[in-house]
Amino acid sequence: GKMKRAALIAALLLLAGCATTPPAPQVIRVTPPASLTEPEAAPSVPGPDATQKDVARYLLQLHQWGQDGWDRLDAIRQWEKNK
């Protein structure tokens, strides 16, 4: 009777809804600031005529360069948490 007809119409409407294709998801690329990801050149290695003072200066610069890299990595991690 009427219940069968209503159930059939409801089923057809539900199936018709399945026939539509949902829109493709929109991809949004989020990247950290370039200042945190651009490579920074390592300090120049002293030449063969370098003094102990030159080598000491190089070691300090190398240490600072490495520390800057770790600081930038930490900043990227913080940026990831806060985006």
Secondary structure, 3 states (H helix, E strand, C coil): CHHHHHHHHHHHHHHHHHCCCCCCCCCCCCCCCHHHHCCCCCCCCCCCCCCHHHHHHHHHHHHHHHHHHHHHHHHHHHHHHHC
